[in-house]
């Protein structure tokens, strides 16, 4: 009887070792993404499959004005700007996380939160990008304030960070 019990315990232990989830380091995921963007060597046509736990690490780059020319493009958009500030791309990535969590659609095509990583004035009918530092500053502050509330993310995801600004995503 002891032999059967020992084998059962051993079997369960070996089986569970293979089933344990591998924890990923969200900071290294973000650092890798940022590094690829900064070196203009981001290869994927899609935004990363980030989750809300990646947002704090992304927030560190929200004000970065480095111009990036190689970044994920929404394939259904016919408009493609040339260069975007890293901070705008980071905020667009955060918006992707927010919108993906709302929709629950995890397919890479559904990760694009808008047609383009373009901040534009709400009162403008022009599709051109509002790529100045003041727009980035306003949006960065709005996302920072949004993220640093005491509201749980399950409720926070339904709040548009740009709602109290004159900006939105194109």
PAKE-786584 format. One record per residue: residue number from 1; residue in one letter; x, y, z of N, C-alpha, C in turn. Coordinates in Angstrom, 3 decimals. Atoms other than C-alpha are relative to their C-alpha. Layout:
BEGIN
(NUM 'A' (X Y Z) (X Y Z) (X Y Z))
...
This chain:
BEGIN
(1 'X' (0.826 -1.191 0.000) (0.000 0.000 0.000) (0.869 1.254 0.000))
(2 'X' (-0.896 -1.136 -0.053) (2.882 2.330 0.803) (0.599 0.276 -1.382))
(3 'X' (-0.584 -0.149 1.329) (4.325 1.705 -2.656) (-0.970 0.717 -0.934))
(4 'X' (1.017 -0.640 0.846) (1.077 2.714 -4.404) (-0.141 1.472 0.381))
(5 'X' (0.108 -1.387 -0.468) (0.799 5.867 -2.276) (1.215 0.804 -0.434))
(6 'X' (-1.224 -0.677 0.410) (4.410 6.760 -3.001) (-0.009 0.290 -1.500))
(7 'X' (0.078 -0.211 1.448) (3.905 6.272 -6.752) (-1.037 1.065 -0.355))
(8 'X' (1.041 -1.001 0.267) (0.722 8.348 -6.678) (0.513 1.406 0.305))
(9 'X' (-0.557 -1.315 -0.369) (2.482 11.209 -4.884) (1.060 0.422 -1.004))
(10 'X' (-1.047 -0.277 0.978) (5.433 10.985 -7.252) (-0.609 0.388 -1.351))
(11 'X' (0.681 -0.297 1.262) (3.117 10.956 -10.291) (-0.614 1.407 0.015))
(12 'X' (0.616 -1.323 -0.134) (1.213 14.028 -9.065) (1.054 1.090 0.007))
(13 'X' (-1.077 -0.999 -0.065) (4.439 15.897 -8.292) (0.612 0.231 -1.378))
(14 'X' (-0.601 -0.131 1.336) (5.944 15.181 -11.728) (-0.969 0.671 -0.963))
(15 'X' (1.008 -0.596 0.876) (2.704 16.086 -13.512) (-0.148 1.489 0.260))
(16 'X' (0.176 -1.416 -0.338) (2.374 19.401 -11.653) (1.207 0.851 -0.346))
(17 'X' (-1.194 -0.767 0.357) (5.954 20.434 -12.377) (-0.131 0.515 -1.426))
(18 'X' (0.162 -0.401 1.398) (5.164 20.540 -16.101) (-1.153 0.950 -0.216))
(19 'X' (1.183 -0.836 0.180) (1.917 22.453 -15.563) (0.129 1.386 0.612))
(20 'X' (-0.127 -1.300 -0.635) (3.273 25.413 -13.644) (0.152 1.092 -1.047))
(21 'X' (-0.103 -1.143 0.894) (2.848 28.761 -15.349) (1.381 0.626 0.113))
(22 'X' (-1.269 -0.706 0.022) (5.999 30.523 -16.390) (-0.314 1.483 0.132))
(23 'X' (0.230 -1.419 -0.203) (6.000 34.042 -15.038) (0.940 0.787 -0.903))
(24 'X' (-0.853 -0.850 0.819) (7.231 36.675 -17.423) (0.272 1.283 0.764))
(25 'X' (-0.371 -1.256 -0.626) (9.009 39.781 -16.275) (-0.560 1.126 -0.860))
(26 'X' (0.653 -1.029 0.807) (6.728 42.585 -17.468) (0.949 1.151 -0.309))
(27 'X' (-0.951 -1.085 0.259) (9.527 45.126 -17.113) (0.926 -0.333 -1.161))
(28 'X' (-0.893 0.358 1.102) (11.824 43.195 -19.448) (-0.760 -0.060 -1.313))
(29 'X' (0.818 -0.023 1.221) (8.969 42.760 -21.958) (-0.089 1.421 -0.542))
(30 'X' (0.133 -1.402 0.404) (8.465 46.533 -22.030) (1.354 0.543 -0.434))
(31 'X' (-1.338 -0.491 0.352) (12.203 47.273 -22.061) (0.418 -0.503 -1.382))
(32 'X' (-0.317 0.560 1.313) (12.621 44.973 -25.063) (-0.780 0.735 -1.095))
(33 'X' (0.842 -0.731 0.947) (9.711 46.660 -26.888) (0.544 1.409 -0.237))
(34 'X' (-0.513 -1.374 0.105) (11.083 50.147 -26.162) (1.350 -0.002 -0.716))
(35 'X' (-1.316 0.100 0.637) (14.590 49.110 -27.174) (-0.138 -0.220 -1.506))
(36 'X' (0.228 0.249 1.424) (13.326 47.761 -30.495) (-0.549 1.242 -0.700))
(37 'X' (0.529 -1.234 0.597) (11.321 50.931 -31.132) (1.110 1.040 -0.151))
(38 'X' (-1.054 -1.022 0.026) (14.261 53.196 -30.244) (1.055 -0.282 -1.061))
(39 'X' (-1.004 0.346 1.005) (16.591 51.309 -32.565) (-0.621 -0.160 -1.393))
(40 'X' (0.741 0.126 1.258) (13.939 51.361 -35.323) (0.114 -1.410 -0.579))
(41 'X' (-0.109 1.382 0.452) (14.147 47.574 -35.476) (-1.186 -0.856 0.455))
(42 'X' (1.196 0.749 -0.384) (10.637 46.612 -34.343) (-0.519 -0.697 -1.255))
(43 'X' (0.313 0.786 1.194) (9.755 43.815 -36.782) (-1.484 -0.364 -0.137))
(44 'X' (1.379 0.465 0.075) (6.194 42.811 -35.906) (-0.902 1.056 -0.616))
(45 'X' (0.965 -0.941 0.570) (3.340 44.339 -37.818) (-1.107 0.335 1.000))
(46 'X' (1.033 -0.204 -1.011) (1.212 44.217 -34.662) (0.575 0.609 1.276))
(47 'X' (-0.387 -0.470 -1.327) (1.282 45.856 -31.275) (0.233 -1.205 0.905))
(48 'X' (-0.267 1.134 -0.894) (2.626 43.665 -28.468) (-1.255 -0.432 0.755))
(49 'X' (1.117 0.577 -0.739) (0.267 41.422 -26.566) (0.167 0.306 1.486))
(50 'X' (-0.176 -0.429 -1.377) (0.582 43.453 -23.384) (-1.314 -0.078 0.764))
(51 'X' (1.134 0.071 -0.924) (-1.729 43.285 -20.381) (0.110 1.170 0.981))
(52 'X' (-0.044 -1.146 -0.925) (-2.604 45.843 -17.670) (1.246 0.057 0.887))
(53 'X' (-1.199 0.003 -0.843) (0.419 44.766 -15.597) (1.201 0.649 -0.701))
(54 'X' (-1.079 -0.653 0.749) (2.656 46.230 -18.350) (-0.103 1.533 0.050))
(55 'X' (0.225 -1.448 0.062) (1.184 49.730 -17.999) (0.983 0.803 0.857))
(56 'X' (-0.953 -0.814 -0.780) (3.399 50.982 -15.117) (1.368 0.130 -0.681))
(57 'X' (-1.295 -0.060 0.676) (6.565 50.089 -17.043) (-0.079 0.861 -1.261))
(58 'X' (0.186 -0.830 1.203) (5.191 51.726 -20.211) (-0.085 1.482 0.362))
(59 'X' (0.200 -1.398 -0.415) (4.264 54.897 -18.316) (1.311 0.773 0.133))
(60 'X' (-1.299 -0.681 -0.147) (7.960 55.660 -17.764) (0.417 0.720 -1.279))
(61 'X' (-0.414 -0.553 1.293) (8.245 56.516 -21.469) (-1.046 0.938 -0.612))
(62 'X' (1.121 -0.768 0.534) (5.066 58.571 -21.870) (0.382 1.393 -0.508))
(63 'X' (-0.411 -1.350 0.410) (6.916 61.906 -22.287) (1.173 0.015 -0.979))
(64 'X' (-1.197 0.100 0.849) (9.731 60.658 -24.545) (-0.287 0.555 -1.401))
(65 'X' (0.220 -0.661 1.295) (10.057 62.800 -27.695) (0.897 -0.538 -1.122))
(66 'X' (-0.825 0.603 1.043) (12.489 60.572 -29.605) (-0.893 -0.400 -1.174))
(67 'X' (0.794 0.338 1.184) (11.215 60.196 -33.179) (0.298 -1.419 -0.453))
(68 'X' (-0.085 1.399 0.398) (10.541 56.624 -34.280) (-0.606 -0.133 -1.397))
(69 'X' (0.517 0.157 1.362) (10.124 55.644 -37.922) (-0.470 -1.425 -0.303))
(70 'X' (0.405 1.385 0.220) (9.648 51.862 -37.633) (-0.845 -0.451 1.186))
(71 'X' (0.941 0.310 -1.070) (6.572 50.980 -35.584) (-1.158 -0.793 -0.605))
(72 'X' (1.135 0.759 0.533) (3.440 48.810 -35.903) (-1.014 0.918 -0.682))
(73 'X' (1.013 -0.758 0.736) (0.961 50.093 -38.499) (-1.303 -0.788 -0.026))
(74 'X' (1.293 0.646 0.134) (-2.719 49.370 -38.494) (-0.209 -0.289 -1.487))
(75 'X' (0.073 0.334 1.419) (-3.112 47.477 -41.796) (-1.267 0.479 -0.702))
(76 'X' (1.212 -0.477 0.661) (-6.627 48.798 -42.409) (0.000 1.512 -0.222))
(77 'X' (-0.096 -1.446 0.184) (-5.475 52.431 -42.392) (0.772 0.314 -1.284))
(78 'X' (-0.700 -0.423 1.216) (-4.517 54.124 -45.645) (0.937 1.172 0.289))
(79 'X' (-0.835 -1.128 -0.401) (-2.829 56.990 -43.766) (1.177 -0.518 0.818))
(80 'X' (-1.181 0.371 -0.781) (0.726 56.447 -42.569) (0.896 1.215 0.115))
(81 'X' (-0.927 -1.089 -0.248) (2.711 59.236 -40.984) (1.420 -0.527 -0.102))
(82 'X' (-1.384 0.460 0.145) (6.447 59.151 -41.267) (0.608 -0.359 1.346))
(83 'X' (-0.608 0.235 -1.303) (7.771 59.499 -37.719) (-0.974 0.381 1.109))
(84 'X' (0.815 -0.302 -1.172) (6.055 59.441 -34.342) (0.901 0.047 1.219))
(85 'X' (-0.739 -0.070 -1.256) (7.327 60.384 -30.928) (-0.218 -1.301 0.784))
(86 'X' (0.074 1.220 -0.793) (8.086 57.419 -28.701) (-1.126 0.102 1.027))
(87 'X' (1.059 -0.180 -0.996) (5.757 58.853 -26.036) (-1.383 -0.232 -0.571))
(88 'X' (1.298 0.205 0.652) (2.839 58.877 -28.482) (-0.204 -1.492 -0.265))
(89 'X' (0.114 1.434 0.255) (3.549 55.278 -29.476) (-0.246 -0.777 1.290))
(90 'X' (0.210 0.648 -1.296) (3.709 54.282 -25.804) (-1.443 0.210 0.476))
(91 'X' (1.386 -0.260 -0.405) (0.378 55.972 -25.047) (-0.979 -0.790 -0.872))
(92 'X' (0.824 0.783 0.928) (-1.122 54.282 -28.122) (0.018 -1.474 0.406))
(93 'X' (-0.128 1.377 -0.478) (0.167 50.957 -26.772) (-0.832 -0.197 1.266))
(94 'X' (0.832 0.065 -1.210) (-1.466 51.668 -23.398) (-1.478 0.010 -0.374))
(95 'X' (1.391 -0.041 0.473) (-4.685 52.550 -25.210) (-0.393 -1.357 -0.594))
(96 'X' (0.243 1.338 0.535) (-4.373 49.193 -26.976) (-0.348 -0.980 1.115))
(97 'X' (0.268 0.871 -1.151) (-4.252 47.422 -23.621) (-1.405 0.275 0.521))
(98 'X' (1.311 -0.396 -0.533) (-7.297 49.365 -22.393) (-1.128 -0.510 -0.897))
(99 'X' (1.069 0.389 0.929) (-9.382 48.717 -25.509) (-0.097 -1.518 -0.150))
(100 'X' (0.021 1.462 0.091) (-8.371 45.051 -25.721) (-0.680 -0.595 1.224))
(101 'X' (0.640 0.490 -1.222) (-9.423 44.540 -22.108) (-1.505 0.254 -0.019))
(102 'X' (1.437 -0.288 0.110) (-12.790 46.171 -22.857) (-0.668 -1.003 -0.929))
(103 'X' (0.628 0.851 1.017) (-13.497 44.130 -25.987) (0.179 -1.486 0.283))
(104 'X' (-0.287 1.408 -0.233) (-11.927 40.884 -24.806) (0.525 -0.708 -1.234))
(105 'X' (-0.487 0.588 1.251) (-10.752 40.310 -28.385) (1.524 0.036 0.010))
(106 'X' (-1.449 0.097 -0.156) (-7.176 39.091 -28.158) (0.748 -0.180 -1.323))
(107 'X' (-0.673 0.185 1.290) (-6.470 38.629 -31.887) (0.881 1.212 -0.292))
(108 'X' (-0.914 -1.128 0.246) (-3.477 40.769 -32.966) (-0.603 1.140 -0.824))
(109 'X' (0.635 -1.055 0.798) (-5.579 42.660 -35.542) (-0.878 0.898 0.860))
(110 'X' (0.905 -0.767 -0.863) (-7.924 43.779 -32.768) (0.739 0.821 1.037))
(111 'X' (-0.771 -0.723 -1.009) (-5.099 45.245 -30.683) (0.184 1.471 -0.359))
(112 'X' (-0.173 -1.400 0.372) (-5.008 48.507 -32.649) (-1.152 0.821 0.574))
(113 'X' (1.056 -0.770 -0.652) (-6.903 51.089 -30.592) (-0.634 1.065 -0.906))
(114 'X' (0.512 -0.978 0.964) (-7.378 53.454 -33.553) (0.696 -0.279 -1.322))
(115 'X' (-0.635 0.219 1.295) (-6.394 53.727 -37.183) (1.492 0.289 0.044))
(116 'X' (-1.394 -0.433 -0.031) (-3.123 55.485 -36.358) (0.384 0.516 1.382))
(117 'X' (-0.455 -0.574 -1.271) (-0.976 56.593 -33.421) (0.078 1.523 -0.105))
(118 'X' (0.059 -1.439 0.236) (-2.095 60.148 -34.036) (-0.912 0.639 1.041))
(119 'X' (0.805 -0.817 -0.902) (-3.269 62.573 -31.377) (-0.494 1.186 -0.809))
(120 'X' (0.530 -1.140 0.737) (-5.601 65.083 -32.964) (-0.992 0.750 0.857))
(121 'X' (0.933 -0.853 -0.709) (-7.704 67.930 -31.744) (-1.430 -0.454 -0.296))
(122 'X' (1.393 0.427 0.187) (-11.364 66.983 -31.205) (-0.777 0.918 -0.927))
(123 'X' (0.752 -0.941 0.827) (-12.540 70.118 -32.983) (0.554 0.126 -1.416))
(124 'X' (-0.576 -0.026 1.337) (-10.463 69.432 -36.094) (-0.617 -1.093 -0.856))
(125 'X' (0.516 0.987 0.943) (-11.937 67.717 -39.115) (1.117 -0.575 -0.861))
(126 'X' (-1.149 0.435 0.791) (-8.491 67.231 -40.594) (0.609 -1.265 0.600))
(127 'X' (-0.608 1.220 -0.513) (-6.933 63.798 -40.336) (1.482 0.127 0.306))
(128 'X' (-1.429 -0.174 -0.243) (-3.436 65.260 -40.026) (0.348 -0.184 1.458))
(129 'X' (-0.388 0.273 -1.374) (-1.470 64.489 -36.930) (0.370 1.270 0.752))
(130 'X' (-0.357 -1.080 -0.901) (-1.120 66.865 -34.043) (1.221 -0.498 0.769))
(131 'X' (-1.214 0.630 -0.509) (2.470 65.915 -33.364) (0.897 0.998 0.726))
(132 'X' (-0.848 -0.954 -0.718) (3.617 68.790 -31.195) (0.178 -0.437 1.455))
(133 'X' (-0.321 0.398 -1.374) (5.083 68.574 -27.721) (-1.109 0.313 0.982))
(134 'X' (1.051 -0.323 -0.959) (2.130 70.261 -26.043) (-1.094 -1.070 -0.030))
(135 'X' (1.002 1.078 0.079) (-0.282 67.574 -27.332) (0.491 -1.240 0.724))
(136 'X' (-0.566 1.152 -0.701) (2.040 64.847 -26.114) (-0.026 0.243 1.504))
(137 'X' (0.008 -0.319 -1.427) (2.369 66.595 -22.745) (-1.384 -0.120 0.617))
(138 'X' (1.390 0.071 -0.490) (-1.407 66.919 -22.352) (-0.456 -1.459 0.084))
(139 'X' (0.413 1.412 0.027) (-2.012 63.301 -23.357) (0.751 -0.809 1.053))
(140 'X' (-0.804 0.728 -0.996) (0.840 62.016 -21.173) (-0.523 0.252 1.407))
(141 'X' (0.543 -0.330 -1.326) (-0.552 63.843 -18.145) (-1.375 -0.647 0.203))
(142 'X' (1.332 0.609 -0.096) (-4.077 62.583 -18.892) (0.102 -1.499 0.282))
(143 'X' (-0.176 1.440 -0.235) (-2.912 58.952 -19.075) (0.601 -0.265 1.375))
(144 'X' (-0.605 0.158 -1.317) (-0.767 59.362 -15.962) (-1.063 0.171 1.095))
(145 'X' (1.070 -0.234 -0.987) (-3.712 60.803 -13.999) (-1.008 -1.140 -0.022))
(146 'X' (0.944 1.114 0.156) (-6.011 58.100 -15.368) (0.525 -1.241 0.713))
(147 'X' (-0.578 1.214 -0.562) (-3.641 55.310 -14.333) (0.164 0.087 1.514))
(148 'X' (-0.296 -0.157 -1.426) (-2.920 56.733 -10.881) (-1.220 0.354 0.834))
(149 'X' (1.200 -0.140 -0.824) (-6.480 56.763 -9.629) (-0.124 -1.232 0.880))
(150 'X' (0.188 1.150 -0.890) (-7.721 54.410 -6.938) (-1.072 -0.951 -0.521))
(151 'X' (1.033 0.850 0.602) (-10.295 52.856 -9.261) (0.640 -1.306 -0.474))
(152 'X' (-0.530 1.275 0.501) (-9.723 49.134 -9.931) (-0.034 -0.035 -1.534))
(153 'X' (-0.106 -0.004 1.453) (-8.677 48.426 -13.532) (-1.260 -0.524 -0.669))
(154 'X' (1.234 0.538 0.591) (-11.852 46.438 -14.179) (-1.004 1.117 -0.278))
(155 'X' (0.858 -1.164 0.238) (-13.736 49.754 -13.883) (0.747 1.081 -0.780))
(156 'X' (-0.812 -1.041 0.625) (-10.904 52.033 -14.995) (0.100 -0.166 -1.515))
(157 'X' (-0.149 0.240 1.437) (-10.651 50.395 -18.416) (-1.115 0.643 -0.815))
(158 'X' (1.119 -0.617 0.710) (-14.021 51.918 -19.326) (0.071 1.526 -0.019))
(159 'X' (-0.172 -1.455 -0.050) (-12.791 55.465 -18.631) (1.001 0.412 -1.081))
(160 'X' (-0.893 -0.500 1.046) (-11.297 57.267 -21.642) (0.966 1.002 0.624))
(161 'X' (-0.968 -0.918 -0.614) (-8.059 58.893 -20.420) (-0.001 1.392 -0.628))
(162 'X' (-0.012 -1.291 0.697) (-8.411 61.674 -23.013) (-1.335 0.736 0.094))
(163 'X' (1.345 -0.568 -0.074) (-12.029 62.422 -22.125) (-0.026 1.457 0.467))
(164 'X' (-0.007 -1.358 -0.538) (-11.192 65.608 -20.194) (0.961 0.929 -0.752))
(165 'X' (-0.887 -0.811 0.812) (-8.853 66.903 -22.907) (-0.692 0.338 -1.315))
(166 'X' (0.516 -0.301 1.336) (-9.387 68.338 -26.388) (0.632 -0.925 -1.035))
(167 'X' (-0.696 0.912 0.901) (-7.518 65.379 -27.881) (-0.733 -1.330 -0.111))
(168 'X' (0.417 1.387 0.143) (-8.466 62.000 -29.246) (0.905 -0.691 -1.010))
(169 'X' (-0.803 0.780 0.930) (-6.923 59.230 -31.314) (-0.657 0.001 -1.372))
(170 'X' (0.509 0.027 1.375) (-7.254 59.334 -35.081) (0.014 -1.415 -0.501))
